[in-house]
C-alpha cells in the first residue's frame, strides 16, 4: 500500500482511535468476554447483544492503545446486524489477516474490506496482539 491509499487507511485508524464507536457499557448485553495483553497492559471487554442468530449490538470498553481501540471500534461496526456465524467468520479472517503467511493474509484481506487496514501490523509482531485483542474477546463472547 502506497501513497494516497496508505494515507486513507492511516486516517481510518486514527479516526476510530480518536473517536471510537460503540465504546462503553452495552445495555442489554447477552454475551460478555474479556481479553488481556500482559505484555503491554491492555485490557478489553467486549459485550454483544444476540437475539436468535443475529448480533443486534456490540460494544467494547477497557484500557487499550490506539490500534486496539481502532480495531475494537471497527469490529463493533462490522459485526452489528450480522449473524453470529458471520461474526465468527470475521474473527477467523481478522486473525488470518494479522497472523497468517502473506498469501493467506491476502485472501483474508479481500474478504475484510476496510478492516484490511490492519494488514500492516504483521510487520510488527508486538502490535499484532493489539489489533486482535478485541477480536479474541469477541470470539470468547460468541462461544459463551
C-alpha positions as CSV (number, residue, x, y, z in Angstrom):
1,X,0.0,0.0,0.0
2,X,1.5,3.3,-1.0
3,X,0.7,7.0,-1.4
4,X,-2.9,8.1,-1.1
5,X,-4.2,4.6,-0.2
6,X,-1.8,4.3,2.7
7,X,-2.9,7.8,3.9
8,X,-6.5,6.9,3.7
9,X,-6.1,3.8,5.7
10,X,-4.0,5.6,8.3
11,X,-6.7,8.2,8.5
12,X,-9.3,5.5,9.2
13,X,-7.3,4.0,12.1
14,X,-6.7,7.5,13.5
15,X,-10.3,8.4,13.2
16,X,-11.5,5.3,15.1
17,X,-8.7,5.6,17.7
18,X,-9.7,9.3,18.4
19,X,-13.4,8.8,18.1
20,X,-14.2,5.2,18.8
21,X,-17.7,3.9,18.0
22,X,-19.7,1.8,20.5
23,X,-17.3,2.4,23.4
24,X,-18.8,1.9,26.8
25,X,-21.1,-0.5,28.6
26,X,-23.8,-2.1,26.3
27,X,-27.3,-2.0,27.8
28,X,-28.9,-5.3,27.0
29,X,-25.7,-7.3,26.5
30,X,-26.3,-11.0,26.5
31,X,-22.7,-12.2,26.0
32,X,-19.6,-10.7,27.5
33,X,-15.9,-11.6,27.5
34,X,-12.6,-10.1,28.4
35,X,-9.1,-10.3,26.9
36,X,-5.8,-9.0,28.2
37,X,-2.4,-8.4,26.8
38,X,0.0,-8.8,29.7
39,X,3.0,-7.6,27.6
40,X,1.6,-4.0,27.4
41,X,-1.1,-3.9,30.0
42,X,-4.0,-3.5,27.6
43,X,-7.3,-5.0,28.7
44,X,-10.6,-5.0,26.8
45,X,-14.2,-6.1,27.5
46,X,-16.5,-6.9,24.6
47,X,-20.2,-7.0,25.1
48,X,-22.7,-8.2,22.5
49,X,-26.5,-8.5,22.4
50,X,-27.6,-11.5,20.5
51,X,-31.2,-12.2,19.6
52,X,-31.8,-15.5,17.8
53,X,-28.9,-15.8,15.5
54,X,-28.3,-12.0,15.0
55,X,-25.8,-9.7,16.6
56,X,-28.1,-6.8,17.4
57,X,-25.5,-4.7,19.1
58,X,-21.8,-4.8,20.0
59,X,-19.7,-2.6,22.3
60,X,-16.3,-2.5,24.0
61,X,-14.5,-0.8,26.8
62,X,-11.3,-1.0,28.6
63,X,-7.8,0.3,28.8
64,X,-6.4,-0.2,25.3
65,X,-3.9,1.5,23.0
66,X,-4.8,3.4,19.8
67,X,-4.5,0.4,17.5
68,X,-6.6,-1.8,19.8
69,X,-9.2,1.0,20.2
70,X,-9.5,1.4,16.4
71,X,-9.7,-2.3,15.8
72,X,-12.4,-2.7,18.5
73,X,-14.4,0.2,17.2
74,X,-14.3,-1.1,13.6
75,X,-15.1,-4.6,14.8
76,X,-18.3,-3.4,16.6
77,X,-19.5,-1.7,13.5
78,X,-18.8,-4.7,11.3
79,X,-20.5,-7.3,13.4
80,X,-23.6,-5.4,14.3
81,X,-26.6,-6.5,12.4
82,X,-25.0,-9.7,11.0
83,X,-25.4,-13.3,12.0
84,X,-23.4,-15.0,14.7
85,X,-21.8,-17.1,12.0
86,X,-20.8,-14.0,10.0
87,X,-19.2,-12.6,13.2
88,X,-17.3,-15.8,13.8
89,X,-16.1,-15.8,10.2
90,X,-14.9,-12.2,10.6
91,X,-12.9,-13.3,13.7
92,X,-11.2,-16.0,11.7
93,X,-10.5,-13.7,8.8
94,X,-9.0,-11.0,11.0
95,X,-6.7,-13.5,12.7
96,X,-5.6,-14.7,9.3
97,X,-5.0,-11.1,8.1
98,X,-2.8,-10.3,11.1
99,X,-1.0,-13.6,11.7
100,X,-1.1,-15.8,8.6
101,X,1.6,-16.1,5.8
102,X,1.3,-13.4,3.2
103,X,-0.8,-15.5,0.7
104,X,-3.4,-16.4,3.3
105,X,-3.4,-12.9,4.6
106,X,-4.2,-11.5,1.1
107,X,-7.2,-13.8,0.9
108,X,-8.4,-12.7,4.3
109,X,-7.9,-9.0,3.4
110,X,-10.0,-9.4,0.3
111,X,-12.9,-10.6,2.5
112,X,-12.5,-7.9,5.1
113,X,-12.9,-4.7,3.2
114,X,-11.8,-1.7,5.2
115,X,-10.7,-4.0,8.1
116,X,-7.8,-4.9,5.8
117,X,-6.2,-1.6,7.1
118,X,-4.7,-3.8,9.9
119,X,-2.7,-6.0,7.5
120,X,0.3,-3.8,8.2
121,X,0.6,-5.0,11.8
122,X,2.0,-8.3,10.6
123,X,5.3,-6.4,10.1
124,X,5.3,-5.6,13.9
125,X,4.7,-8.7,15.9
126,X,4.2,-6.8,19.1
127,X,1.3,-4.9,17.5
128,X,-0.5,-8.0,16.2
129,X,-1.9,-8.6,19.6
130,X,-3.1,-5.0,19.8
131,X,-5.1,-5.4,16.5
132,X,-6.6,-8.8,17.5
133,X,-7.3,-8.3,21.2
134,X,-10.9,-7.2,20.9
135,X,-11.5,-9.9,18.3
136,X,-10.2,-12.5,20.8
137,X,-12.7,-11.2,23.3
138,X,-15.5,-11.3,20.7
139,X,-14.6,-15.0,19.9
140,X,-14.9,-15.8,23.6
141,X,-18.2,-13.9,23.9
142,X,-19.7,-15.7,20.9
143,X,-18.6,-19.1,22.4
144,X,-20.5,-18.3,25.6
